[in-house]
Amino acid sequence: MGSREEGDAFLQSLWPEARGLADPDKRLYEAFNVNRGGVVEMFGPGAVACGIRATMKGNFVGRKHGDPWTLPAFVLVSGDRVLWRHDGSHAGDHPDWTEITQAVGI
């Protein structure tokens, strides 16, 4: 729900060739039926463990954008096809990025 520049900056270290999209109105979130979390998904053990691990790597929680209860979702789209998708089970649930290239043969 941030800006395109923030999405590109996020992807730069993970997958420089990928392009981010901005969706401040949550239209894509709704179209892809991205879930919203509750207290456990946002502040439970899994989210806290990921937060600690991220902090130890030098990453910190930034300013929030849009709906703070929206769970993370990562969708790889080519044209009108979804090639790969990961729906987070808690706030810090990010995929193993190597799965993307393996799944779609990149």
Secondary structure, DSSP 8 states (H G I E B T S, - for coil): ---HHHHHHHHHTT-TT------TT-HHHHHTT--B--HHHHHSHHHHHHHHHHHHTT-------S-TTB--EEEEEETTEEEEEEE-SSTT----THHHHHHHT-
